C-alpha cells in the first residue's frame, strides 16, 4: 500500500525576507569596511550576526 505524504512549506516568504535582510546587511557592512580582503570577510560575518547586536543593545537600553 502506497501512501503519499504532502508537505507544505509555510516559511518560504520568511526565508526570502531573511535573505534580503542578509544582503542588505552585507552591503552595509562591506561599504563600512576599508575594502581589504579581511575587511570584506569581517563584513560578511557581521551581516550574519547583526541581529545579535541589535538584541544586545536593545536589552542594554532597557536595563535588563
BELNORLIN-V168591 format. One line per field, one symbol per residue. psi: psi as a letter, one per 30 degrees, with the letter a starting at -180 (. if undefined). burial: b if it has 16 or more other C-alpha atoms within 10 Angstrom, else e. A space follows every 10 residues. Layout:
# BELNORLIN-V168591
psi = ???
burial = ???
This chain:
# BELNORLIN-V168591
psi = kjkkkkkjjf geeeeeeeee eeeeeeeeee fflfflefee eeeeeefege feeeeeeeee ffg.
burial = eeeeeeeeee eeeeeeeeee ebeebbeebb eeeeeeeebb bbbbebbeeb eeeeeeeeee eeee
